[in-house]
Amino acid sequence: DQQVKQNSPSLSVQEGRISILNCDYTNSMFDYFLWYKKYPAEGPTFLISISSIKDKNEDGRFTVFLNKSAKHLSLHIVPSQPGDSAVYFCAARRIGSARQLTFGSGTQLTVLP
Amino acid sequence: KAGVTQTPRYLIKTRGQQVTLSCSPISGHRSVSWYQQTPGQGLQFLFEYFSETQRNKGNFPGRFSGRQFSNSRSEMNVSTLELGDSALYLCASGEGQGDTEAFFGQGTRLTVV
């Protein structure tokens, strides 16, 4: 039972363009969402997060959008850079469950120079 | 500030043996959570400790256990190893009790033969 789904295993984008990574969830009890980036042989690196009471959060080139009614969130990276090439994981926390995160399966982003 | 340190980085064990993995969180962080990453199941939550107390436990058999010491360092133990326990084990640290951001170490790659 996959409660957090990233349906696109891979995405290729030209340098300088926008990258949009998508994530869907099924559990209405999730109240906090996070995005992580992972390079091979390294642990995930925290990128940006959003609480369920918001619909948008920005941090530099990264913006996360949350659509609660659709149970959908997306990460926008503008402009995309070759160094952004990595696997991106969406994660969600259930209300009251501290740091017990449920992760999606990841999307491999490749930014082409 | 030093990041999350996991030791050892790589480990090879034989079926039936037991293993202990170690995690030192970021200085000042009191929460440590553990995750297992496999190609088939993705990133799955094992357990979280805060101030030496286990706060949450994922859906893993009792062969997986952990503990946290007064200096916030944590250990994870797996007994009676099975081939399916081969995975990347990731530790993440967090600062307080209420926030959610978790900062990951590089992981320990366990191979069971």
Interface residues (C-beta under 8 A of the other chain):
Chain A: Y32 L34 Y36 A41 E42 G43 P44 T45 F46 S49 F89 A91 R93 S97 A98 R99 Q100 L101 T102 F103 G104 S105 G106
Chain B: V4 Q6 S31 S33 Y35 G42 L43 Q44 F45 E48 F50 R55 N56 G58 L90 A92 G94 Q97 T100 E101 A102 F103 F104 G105 Q106 G107
